Each structure stands twice: as C-alpha cells, then as structure tokens.
Amino acid sequence: MTLQLSNKLKFQEAVTGQERTIDQSFIYSMYVISEEAAWIGRLPFERQLRFLARLSFELTVAGRNSYEVGTDNLEHPQQLRRVNEIQHRVSACLSQLVNGTCPDGFVESMAERVLTN
C-alpha cells in the first residue's frame, strides 16, 4: 500500500488485482463510526435505553425538516424516507432491549448502520 500526497490511499484489491483509491478521510470516518458504535455498546443498559429513546425523539424532529411549511406536503420526500428508515432501526433496537430479546452486538451494529446513513 502506498500513500499518495493527495491524501488518497492506493492499493491493489486482493481478489481482482484491480488498483483502487480510497480517500483517507473515508477511512478515518469509518474508524470514528466504529468507535462511536462501540461506545454505545459499552453504555450501561439503562443509559442505552435513555440514549436510544432520545435519539428516537431527535429523529422525529429531523424528519420535520422535510415538510413544506404550512402545508401537508413534503419538500424533501427522500430525506424523510431516510430519516424514517433510521427511526425504524432505532425504535426496533429500543424495543428489543426493553423486551430482553436484543442479540449480542445488535446495538453496535444498529449504531454503525445509523451513523453510516
């Protein structure tokens, strides 16, 4: 692997041998996302519940940014759909935690998915 001055990493893909380029900021972003997901997973159970409940609330506020002011119309339907999908994952995780049916690692994997969207 060679580091280029343009903050890009060039590497050969192991399977195809094709040369690929990845921006270093992408690699750093993925590292930060992984660390944040691990942080959420390490929270005590009660704090995980509170965190996910608050995140759920904040997502409803974020969804409102897609509304057309003063009407029932949407200005940004794709944005609302993305927020709704994230909201679905967060509320499913919260429900599983409350019901004691959350598999090991689910909170972390849900957090990674949410943070990458």
C-alpha positions in Angstrom: 0.0 0.0 0.0 1.4 3.4 -0.9 0.4 6.8 0.4 0.0 9.5 -2.2 0.5 13.2 -1.4 -3.1 13.9 -2.4 -4.4 12.2 0.9 -5.5 9.2 -1.1 -4.5 5.6 -0.5 -3.8 3.4 -3.5 -4.0 -0.3 -3.1 -4.5 -3.4 -5.2 -7.6 -5.3 -4.5 -6.7 -8.8 -3.3 -9.4 -10.7 -5.3 -9.3 -9.0 -8.7 -5.8 -7.3 -8.6 -7.5 -4.1 -9.7 -6.0 -0.9 -8.4 -8.3 1.1 -6.1 -8.1 4.6 -4.5 -9.7 5.5 -1.2 -9.7 8.9 0.4 -8.1 8.9 3.9 -11.0 10.9 5.3 -13.3 7.9 4.4 -11.0 5.5 6.4 -10.9 7.9 9.3 -14.7 8.3 9.2 -15.2 4.6 9.3 -12.9 4.4 12.3 -14.8 7.1 14.1 -18.1 5.3 13.3 -16.8 2.1 14.6 -15.6 3.7 17.8 -18.9 5.5 18.4 -20.8 2.3 17.9 -18.6 0.5 20.4 -19.1 3.4 22.9 -22.9 2.9 22.7 -22.5 -0.8 23.2 -20.4 -0.2 26.4 -23.0 2.0 28.0 -24.9 0.5 30.9 -28.3 -0.9 30.0 -30.3 2.0 31.5 -28.2 4.6 29.6 -28.5 2.7 26.3 -32.3 2.9 26.8 -32.2 6.6 27.5 -29.8 7.3 24.6 -31.9 5.4 22.1 -35.2 7.0 23.4 -33.6 10.5 23.0 -32.2 9.6 19.5 -35.7 8.4 18.5 -37.2 11.7 19.6 -34.5 13.7 17.8 -35.1 11.8 14.6 -38.7 12.9 14.6 -37.5 16.5 14.7 -35.1 15.8 11.9 -37.9 14.4 9.8 -39.8 17.6 10.1 -37.1 19.3 8.1 -38.6 17.6 5.0 -42.0 19.3 5.4 -43.3 22.1 3.3 -44.1 24.9 5.9 -47.8 25.5 6.5 -49.0 22.6 4.4 -49.3 18.8 4.5 -46.8 18.5 1.6 -43.2 17.4 1.6 -40.3 19.4 0.1 -37.8 16.6 0.6 -39.5 13.2 0.5 -36.2 11.3 0.0 -34.8 12.9 3.2 -37.9 11.9 5.1 -37.7 8.3 3.9 -34.0 8.1 5.0 -34.8 9.5 8.4 -37.8 7.1 8.7 -35.6 4.1 7.9 -33.1 5.2 10.6 -36.0 5.8 13.0 -37.3 2.3 12.3 -33.9 0.8 13.2 -33.5 2.8 16.4 -37.0 2.0 17.6 -36.6 -1.7 16.8 -33.4 -1.8 18.8 -35.0 0.1 21.7 -38.0 -2.4 21.7 -35.7 -5.4 21.6 -33.6 -4.0 24.5 -36.8 -3.3 26.6 -38.2 -6.8 25.9 -34.9 -8.6 26.6 -34.6 -10.0 23.1 -31.7 -8.0 21.8 -29.0 -10.3 20.5 -25.4 -9.6 21.4 -23.8 -7.0 19.2 -27.1 -5.7 17.8 -26.9 -2.3 19.5 -23.4 -1.8 18.0 -24.4 -2.9 14.5 -27.5 -0.8 14.6 -25.4 2.2 15.6 -22.9 1.6 12.8 -25.8 1.4 10.3 -27.4 4.6 11.6 -24.1 6.5 11.6 -23.2 5.5 8.0 -26.6 6.7 6.7 
